[in-house]
Each structure stands twice: as structure tokens, then as C-alpha cells.
Amino acid sequence: LPADSLSLPALRAAAKQLGIHVFDRLGYQCAQTNLGTGEGRAQLRHVLDKKKMFRRNINFLRREAPVKLERIRSALGAREALPEFYEAHVARFLATQRISNLVRSERRNFLAELAERLAETDSFVLTRLMVGNQAVAWTYGFQFERSLFWYQPTFDSRVEEHSPGYCLLSQMIIEACDEPALDVVDLGLGAEGYKERFANASRETRN
């Protein structure tokens, strides 16, 4: 649970009434990109857009075909797009001699049903980096209470040398800077090194 979640004091209070103990420990320091306000957003957008790694790779992709970010939020869109996401995730893990959790039908069914249910409240978002009509990077995520959540990403290993995942996250944050309804891009659990390139804040979780 997030350390600032109202569930933690509620659990402690309920446990005290029942005469039982609650044990919790640090889970993660979760990287976040705080979008800021006004001039701060414009500066963040400018810095990300001008980073050499982003410009070099996004310009290469643009030479192949027009590049755009696409957000899928509907249940129908999810049903159509998720199989390609699953396939890319499994292939990406195999390329690094690992086994994706999406080889399990239970996991795929879970993500499919979660997308269906959260689409009803406009909280689901599958973001794709498109090069022409071809998706080269994806992230299965959520949008809730002014936060855009980066949950399960993957990319097409065939274009790995052009950092499609990095380009996807960069473009997501750049575009989020122009959305008044968003304050934070939450990079989720895990201390992957790439997240530190984008983080300017963090949020503690407790197990």
C-alpha cells in the first residue's frame, strides 16, 4: 500500500479493536515525475524533448513513418489491442532468456478483465508508440485522480537499438505536461535504472 494511503490507519485501527497486531515494512520508493505547474511544466517538456537520446531515436523512427502516441481507453479497443501487447511482452522476455508472466492464460485473462472493468470508469489506458500503423512500444496502465500510472510496459525487440520504450515514456511525459487533468506520472513499483532518468519525486509503499 502507498504509505500515505488511508487504508493503513484504517487497518491499524481495526486491528487494535480486534486485539491483533499489524506488521508493516518498507516496500519500495516508487519513482514519480511531478509535472509541476505553469512554467515548470513547460521547462520539463522542453528538457525531455531536447534530450539527445530521445531526439536521436525518435528522429530515426520518424524517418521510417510518422510517429505518434496512441491511448486506448475503451473495452473494445483493449480487446483488439491486448493480444499484440501480450505477444510483444512474451517475445521481449524470450529475447533476454526469461519467461514472461503473460505466457500464463490466467495472467492474460486477469489483464483483459481488469481492462474491461476499469474502462467503465475511464481509468484504464493502454498507451502505444506508433510508427505509422505499427506499434513498437506499449504500456498497460491506469489514469486515476490526476495520476497517470506506468504499470506493465514492453516493446518490439526488433527495434530495440532505437530505444522504443524510452521514447514511449518520454513522449508520455511530454504530452502529460499539456494535460491540466494530470499532476503526476507514477512510474510504479520497482527500482529499474531507466526510471531514475525521469524521476523528480518518489512515493513510499509499505508491505
C-alpha positions as CSV (number, residue, x, y, z in Angstrom):
1,L,0.0,0.0,0.0
2,P,1.2,3.6,-0.5
3,A,2.5,4.9,2.8
4,D,0.0,7.8,2.6
5,S,-3.0,5.6,1.9
6,L,-5.9,5.9,4.2
7,S,-6.1,2.1,4.3
8,L,-3.1,1.9,6.6
9,P,-4.5,3.8,9.6
10,A,-7.9,2.1,9.0
11,L,-6.2,-1.3,9.2
12,R,-4.3,-0.4,12.3
13,A,-7.5,0.9,14.0
14,A,-9.4,-2.2,13.1
15,A,-6.6,-4.5,14.2
16,K,-6.4,-2.7,17.6
17,Q,-10.1,-3.2,18.1
18,L,-9.7,-6.9,17.4
19,G,-6.7,-7.3,19.6
20,I,-4.3,-8.3,16.8
21,H,-1.1,-6.8,15.6
22,V,-0.2,-5.2,12.2
23,F,3.3,-5.6,10.9
24,D,4.5,-3.4,8.0
25,R,7.8,-2.7,6.4
26,L,9.2,-0.6,3.6
27,G,8.1,-1.9,0.2
28,Y,9.5,0.5,-2.4
29,Q,10.5,4.1,-3.0
30,C,8.5,4.5,-6.2
31,A,9.8,6.9,-8.8
32,Q,7.5,9.6,-10.0
33,T,7.6,12.5,-12.4
34,N,5.9,15.5,-10.8
35,L,4.7,17.6,-13.7
36,G,4.6,20.9,-11.7
37,T,2.6,23.9,-12.8
38,G,2.8,26.6,-15.4
39,E,6.4,27.4,-16.3
40,G,7.6,24.3,-14.5
41,R,5.6,22.1,-16.9
42,A,6.9,24.0,-19.9
43,Q,10.5,23.6,-18.7
44,L,10.1,19.8,-18.1
45,R,8.6,19.4,-21.5
46,H,11.5,21.3,-23.1
47,V,14.2,19.4,-21.3
48,L,12.7,16.0,-22.2
49,D,12.1,17.0,-25.8
50,K,15.7,18.1,-26.3
51,K,17.4,15.2,-24.7
52,K,19.9,13.7,-27.2
53,M,18.9,10.1,-26.6
54,F,15.2,11.0,-27.3
55,R,15.9,13.2,-30.3
56,R,18.3,10.7,-31.9
57,N,15.9,7.7,-31.6
58,I,12.6,9.4,-32.2
59,N,14.1,11.1,-35.4
60,F,15.2,7.7,-36.6
61,L,11.8,6.3,-36.1
62,R,10.2,9.3,-37.9
63,R,12.3,8.6,-40.9
64,E,10.5,5.2,-41.2
65,A,7.0,6.7,-40.8
66,P,5.1,9.3,-38.8
67,V,5.3,8.7,-35.0
68,K,2.5,9.3,-32.6
69,L,1.3,8.3,-29.2
70,E,-2.0,6.4,-29.1
71,R,-4.1,5.9,-26.0
72,I,-6.6,3.1,-25.9
73,R,-9.2,3.5,-23.1
74,S,-12.3,1.6,-24.2
75,A,-13.1,-2.1,-23.6
76,L,-13.4,-2.7,-27.3
77,G,-10.1,-1.1,-28.0
78,A,-8.5,-3.2,-25.3
79,R,-9.9,-6.4,-26.7
80,E,-8.4,-5.6,-30.1
81,A,-5.0,-4.3,-28.9
82,L,-4.1,-6.5,-26.0
83,P,-3.2,-9.7,-27.9
84,E,-0.4,-7.8,-29.7
85,F,0.8,-6.5,-26.4
86,Y,0.9,-10.0,-24.9
87,E,2.8,-11.3,-27.9
88,A,5.4,-8.5,-27.7
89,H,5.8,-9.0,-23.9
90,V,6.4,-12.7,-24.3
91,A,8.8,-12.2,-27.2
92,R,10.7,-9.5,-25.3
93,F,11.3,-11.8,-22.4
94,L,12.3,-14.7,-24.5
95,A,14.9,-12.4,-26.2
96,T,16.6,-11.9,-22.8
97,Q,16.2,-15.6,-21.9
98,R,13.4,-15.0,-19.4
99,I,9.8,-16.2,-19.2
100,S,7.1,-13.5,-19.2
101,N,4.2,-13.9,-16.8
102,L,2.0,-13.4,-19.8
103,V,2.7,-16.9,-21.0
104,R,0.0,-17.9,-18.4
105,S,-3.5,-17.7,-19.6
106,E,-4.6,-16.7,-16.1
107,R,-2.5,-13.6,-16.2
108,R,-3.7,-12.6,-19.7
109,N,-7.3,-13.2,-18.6
110,F,-6.7,-11.1,-15.5
111,L,-5.4,-8.1,-17.5
112,A,-8.2,-8.4,-20.0
113,E,-10.9,-8.4,-17.4
114,L,-9.2,-5.6,-15.5
115,A,-9.2,-3.5,-18.7
116,E,-12.9,-4.2,-19.2
117,R,-13.9,-3.2,-15.7
118,L,-11.7,-0.1,-15.5
119,A,-12.7,1.1,-18.9
120,E,-16.2,1.6,-17.4
121,T,-14.8,4.3,-15.1
122,D,-12.3,5.7,-17.7
123,S,-9.4,4.6,-15.5
124,F,-7.8,2.1,-17.9
125,V,-5.2,3.3,-20.5
126,L,-3.1,1.2,-22.9
127,T,-0.6,3.6,-24.4
128,R,1.2,2.7,-27.7
129,L,4.0,4.3,-29.6
130,M,3.0,4.0,-33.2
131,V,5.4,4.3,-36.2
132,G,2.9,4.6,-39.0
133,N,0.4,1.8,-38.4
134,Q,2.9,-0.4,-36.4
135,A,3.1,-0.3,-32.6
136,V,6.7,-0.5,-31.4
137,A,6.2,0.0,-27.6
138,W,3.3,-0.4,-25.2
139,T,2.5,0.2,-21.5
140,Y,-0.6,-1.2,-19.8
141,G,-1.5,1.4,-17.3
142,F,-4.1,3.5,-15.5
143,Q,-5.2,7.1,-15.0
144,F,-6.8,7.9,-11.7
145,E,-7.1,11.0,-9.5
146,R,-4.7,13.2,-11.5
147,S,-2.1,10.5,-11.8
148,L,-1.0,8.5,-15.0
149,F,0.3,5.2,-13.9
150,W,3.1,3.2,-15.8
151,Y,2.3,-0.4,-14.9
152,Q,3.4,-3.1,-17.3
153,P,5.5,-1.9,-20.3
154,T,7.1,-3.7,-23.2
155,F,8.5,-3.0,-26.7
156,D,9.2,-4.7,-30.0
157,S,12.7,-6.3,-29.7
158,R,13.3,-5.8,-33.4
159,V,13.7,-2.1,-32.9
160,E,15.5,-2.3,-29.5
161,E,18.5,-0.4,-30.7
162,H,16.4,2.7,-31.1
163,S,15.1,2.6,-27.5
164,P,11.3,2.5,-28.3
165,G,10.5,2.1,-24.6
166,Y,12.5,5.2,-23.6
167,C,10.8,7.1,-26.5
168,L,7.4,5.9,-25.3
169,L,7.9,7.1,-21.7
170,S,9.5,10.4,-22.8
171,Q,6.6,11.1,-25.2
172,M,4.1,10.2,-22.5
173,I,5.5,12.7,-20.0
174,I,5.9,15.4,-22.7
175,E,2.2,15.1,-23.6
176,A,1.1,14.8,-20.0
177,C,2.7,18.3,-19.4
178,D,0.0,19.7,-21.7
179,E,-2.9,18.0,-19.8
180,P,-4.3,20.1,-17.0
181,A,-6.1,17.0,-15.6
182,L,-2.7,15.4,-14.7
183,D,-0.3,16.2,-12.0
184,V,1.9,13.1,-11.8
185,V,3.3,10.3,-14.0
186,D,3.8,7.5,-11.5
187,L,6.4,5.0,-12.6
188,G,5.2,2.3,-10.3
189,L,6.9,-0.4,-8.3
190,G,10.5,-1.5,-8.9
191,A,13.8,0.3,-9.0
192,E,14.7,0.0,-12.6
193,G,17.5,2.3,-13.6
194,Y,15.7,3.9,-16.5
195,K,13.1,5.4,-14.2
196,E,15.7,7.5,-12.5
197,R,16.2,9.4,-15.8
198,F,12.7,10.7,-15.4
199,A,12.1,10.9,-11.7
200,N,11.9,14.1,-9.8
201,A,9.9,12.8,-6.8
202,S,9.0,9.5,-5.1
203,R,6.3,7.8,-3.1
204,E,6.9,5.2,-0.5
205,T,4.9,2.0,-0.3
206,R,4.5,-0.3,2.7
207,N,4.2,-4.1,2.7
